[in-house]
Amino acid sequence: MKDRFFSMMNSKLFIKLYIRISLVIFAAFAVMSVTLFAFVYNYSITSMQKQLSDSANRIASFSYILSENPPPQILRTMQNSIDFYAESVKADANIFDNDGNLLFTTSERIITNHKISPEIVGEITSGGSYAKRGTLGGFLTEDFANVGVPFNNSNMQIEGVVILSSSIRPFAGLFADIMGMFFISLVVSLLMAYILLYFITKRFISPLNNINKTVKEFSQGNFTSRLSFTGDDEVSELSNSINQLAYSLENLEKLRYDFISDVSHELKTPLTSIIGFVDAILDGVIEKKDYDHYLNIISSEMKRLSRLVASLLDITKYTNNIKDIEFTDFNIYNMSCNVLNNLTFKASEKNIEFNLECGENLIALGNEDSIYRVVYNLVENAIKFSFDNTQISINIAQKDNKTYVGIKNSGVGIDQNDIPFIFNRFYKSDKSRGQSKGYGLGLYLCKEIVVSHGGDIWVKSVPNDTTEFVFYINNKKEKEQNRLFKK
């Protein structure tokens, strides 16, 4: 469990996701903190200025007494009132005449001189109010929030101004408090994101690690590994696709191995015969008078090898699509007649007759040479496995944009157990078809050609009675380009 935890923590995906999430959280908290501070600051300043303004107006309502030289008792009472109003808003009160001379103050410690500039007084008296942050032109030792209002004498003439100054240091503390809340909330959020991200990424990283491990095994040639998956998300779909890929690769590898094994086996027999006879001739084991006989055997075996190589090249052409083959309209009746004419001699050796049922103007769509090869192979097989003195029927018809070809003979037939496999490459059934010198490639090649034409091929057989091969090709012209072989 511990190893899995640290493995998760060291995951590049986990680290990248966590860094990005952390940046998003930090940015969100920074924006929230700045917004919150600005809101609180503006609200506090506005609220403080209103309170200072209210207190300044109350003090201004009786500040005219200072210009009338009141007796000490009244002056003391007024001073207590000013102290009360100033203290209620935590501010210092300063009263100036129209020339900026200080008439009264509640705090000497913040004053550097006893006068402010007439311009400040004029700004307050002309505007009726004043709210600025600063030192009042050097009157104060540091920046304060200042609110000023004019005051009048008994004749309603402006006698001077009242200024309340409040320290802004508490706002620095407010900023520090907000920043403290920001960092505490940020740390807690990052910790929660770390924990949540662990469980979230665990769902993805574990299958991705398995996928990576499985793909590495594929690269080393091991296609037996499979991924287990549940659910219907993208990771599960990817796992399913990789399993399907593994299955296809495993089958492809098996086909490749079987193909090499089959070809090696088929090449071994004629090559062994050729090498044996050639060595026997060279060693003098075979007498010169028998040379012609054994040379004919060698020639026959070499022709077998040539046919095998030609068949393999044809299979490669159709299965791997290494050559473009163009589809055209052709007269399938004339093509079939050419096939039968070329096989007449073989048929006559067994006294077999052909019966062709096909319209003389029947036109099919496809590659004529390829379809010729299919019909030729099927008719040649029919001759090979037919009884003597029988008939081979070739029926060709069209239906639903498809051209159907059926070839039926009377002969040894095919065992029902062999029918599912007869179109497989290198498959040969001696017990049902008699001893054959073929390679088991003819029917496989026929199927590949028919499938490449958008069709299918099948067989119906009754042992020692009749056998019929039927195939069809697609005649839809709009699909012609889709059936072209591509490199």
Residue pairs with C-beta under 8 A, 6 or more apart in sequence:
8 14
8 198
8 201
8 202
8 205
9 198
11 201
11 205
13 201
13 204
13 205
13 208
14 197
14 198
14 201
14 205
17 197
17 201
18 193
18 194
18 197
21 193
21 197
22 190
22 193
25 186
25 189
25 190
25 193
26 186
29 182
29 185
29 186
29 189
30 182
32 182
33 178
33 179
33 181
33 182
36 178
37 174
37 175
37 178
40 174
40 178
41 171
41 174
41 175
44 171
44 174
45 145
45 171
48 89
48 145
48 166
49 131
49 145
49 147
51 89
52 89
52 91
52 131
52 145
52 147
52 164
52 166
53 129
53 131
53 147
53 149
55 85
55 86
55 88
55 89
55 91
55 93
55 164
56 93
56 147
56 148
56 149
56 162
56 163
56 164
57 149
58 85
59 81
59 82
59 85
59 86
59 93
59 95
59 151
59 162
59 164
60 149
60 150
60 151
60 162
61 151
62 78
62 81
63 95
63 103
63 104
63 151
63 159
63 160
63 162
64 151
64 152
64 153
64 154
64 159
65 74
65 75
65 78
66 75
66 78
66 95
66 103
66 104
67 97
67 103
67 153
67 159
67 160
68 153
68 154
70 78
79 104
82 93
82 95
82 104
82 106
83 93
83 106
85 93
86 92
86 93
86 106
86 164
89 164
89 166
90 166
90 167
91 164
91 165
91 166
92 105
92 106
92 107
92 110
92 144
92 164
92 165
92 166
93 104
93 105
93 106
93 162
93 163
93 164
94 102
94 104
94 105
94 106
94 111
94 139
94 162
94 163
94 164
94 165
95 102
95 103
95 104
95 105
95 151
95 160
95 161
95 162
95 163
96 102
96 103
96 115
96 116
96 121
96 160
96 161
96 163
97 103
97 159
97 160
98 118
98 121
98 125
98 158
98 159
98 160
99 118
99 121
100 115
100 116
100 117
100 118
100 120
100 121
101 114
101 115
102 111
102 114
102 115
102 116
103 160
105 111
110 140
110 141
110 142
110 144
110 165
111 139
111 140
111 141
112 138
112 139
112 140
112 141
113 138
113 139
115 139
116 136
116 137
116 139
116 163
117 137
119 137
120 130
120 136
120 137
120 148
121 160
121 161
123 130
124 130
124 148
124 149
124 150
124 161
124 163
125 150
125 158
125 161
128 149
128 150
129 147
129 148
129 149
130 146
130 147
130 148
130 149
130 161
130 163
131 145
131 146
131 147
131 148
132 146
133 143
133 144
133 145
133 146
133 168
134 140
134 143
134 144
134 146
135 141
135 142
135 143
135 144
136 144
136 146
136 163
136 165
140 165
142 167
143 168
144 165
144 166
144 167
144 168
145 165
145 166
145 167
145 168
146 163
146 164
146 165
147 163
147 164
148 161
148 162
148 163
148 164
149 161
149 162
150 158
150 160
150 161
150 162
151 158
151 159
151 160
151 161
151 162
152 158
152 159
153 159
203 235
204 235
207 227
207 229
207 235
207 236
207 239
208 235
210 227
210 239
211 227
211 238
211 239
211 242
213 225
214 225
214 226
214 227
214 242
214 246
215 242
217 223
217 225
218 225
218 245
218 246
218 249
221 253
223 246
223 249
223 250
223 253
224 246
224 250
225 246
226 243
226 246
227 239
227 242
227 243
228 239
229 235
229 236
229 239
229 240
229 243
230 236
258 425
258 426
259 425
262 425
262 426
263 312
266 308
266 426
266 439
267 305
267 308
270 301
270 302
270 304
270 305
271 301
271 305
273 297
273 298
273 301
274 298
274 301
274 302
277 286
277 294
277 297
277 298
278 298
280 286
280 294
281 291
281 294
286 294
304 437
307 439
308 439
308 441
311 439
311 441
311 442
311 445
312 441
314 373
314 445
315 425
315 441
315 444
315 445
315 448
316 322
317 323
317 485
318 370
318 445
318 448
318 449
318 452
318 485
319 448
321 485
321 486
321 487
322 485
322 487
323 485
323 487
324 484
324 485
324 486
324 487
325 367
325 370
325 452
325 484
325 485
326 367
326 484
327 365
327 366
327 367
327 453
327 480
327 483
327 484
328 365
328 366
328 367
328 368
329 363
329 364
329 365
330 363
330 364
330 365
330 366
330 368
330 371
331 361
331 362
331 363
332 358
332 362
332 363
332 364
332 371
332 396
332 403
332 405
333 356
333 358
333 359
333 360
333 361
333 362
333 396
335 368
335 371
335 372
335 375
336 356
336 358
336 375
336 394
336 396
337 356
338 372
339 372
339 375
339 376
339 379
340 354
340 356
340 379
340 394
342 376
343 376
343 379
343 380
343 383
344 354
346 380
346 383
347 353
347 354
347 383
347 392
350 383
350 386
350 387
350 388
350 389
350 390
351 388
351 389
352 383
352 386
352 388
352 389
352 390
352 391
352 392
353 390
353 391
353 392
354 391
354 392
354 394
355 391
355 392
355 393
355 394
356 394
356 396
357 393
357 394
357 395
357 396
358 394
358 395
358 396
358 397
359 396
362 396
362 398
362 403
364 371
364 398
364 403
364 473
364 475
365 403
365 473
365 474
365 475
365 476
365 477
365 480
366 453
366 473
367 453
370 449
370 452
370 453
371 449
371 453
371 473
373 445
373 446
373 449
374 405
374 446
374 449
374 450
374 471
375 394
375 405
375 407
377 442
377 443
377 445
377 446
378 407
378 446
378 469
379 392
379 394
379 407
381 442
381 443
381 469
382 392
382 407
382 408
382 409
382 411
382 467
382 469
383 392
383 409
384 436
385 409
385 411
385 412
385 413
385 433
385 434
385 467
386 392
386 409
386 410
386 411
387 410
387 411
387 412
390 409
390 410
390 411
391 409
391 410
392 407
392 408
392 409
393 406
393 407
393 408
393 409
394 405
394 406
394 407
395 404
395 405
395 406
395 408
396 403
396 404
396 405
396 406
397 403
397 404
398 404
398 475
401 474
401 475
401 476
402 455
402 472
402 473
402 474
402 475
403 472
403 473
403 475
404 470
404 471
404 472
405 470
405 471
405 472
406 468
406 469
406 470
407 468
407 469
407 470
408 466
408 467
408 468
408 469
409 466
409 467
409 468
410 465
410 466
411 464
411 466
411 467
412 432
412 433
412 434
412 463
412 464
413 432
413 461
413 462
413 463
413 464
413 465
413 466
413 467
414 422
414 429
414 432
414 433
414 459
414 461
414 463
414 467
415 429
415 431
415 432
415 463
416 461
416 463
418 427
418 429
418 432
419 459
419 461
421 427
421 429
422 429
422 443
422 459
423 443
423 444
423 446
423 447
423 457
424 440
424 444
425 440
425 441
425 444
426 439
426 440
426 441
426 444
427 440
427 443
427 444
428 436
428 438
428 439
428 440
430 436
432 463
446 457
446 471
447 457
450 456
450 457
450 471
450 472
450 473
452 483
452 485
453 473
453 474
453 483
454 473
454 474
454 476
454 479
454 482
454 483
455 471
455 472
455 473
455 474
456 471
456 472
457 469
457 470
457 471
458 469
458 470
458 471
459 467
459 468
459 469
459 470
460 467
460 468
460 470
461 467
461 468
474 483
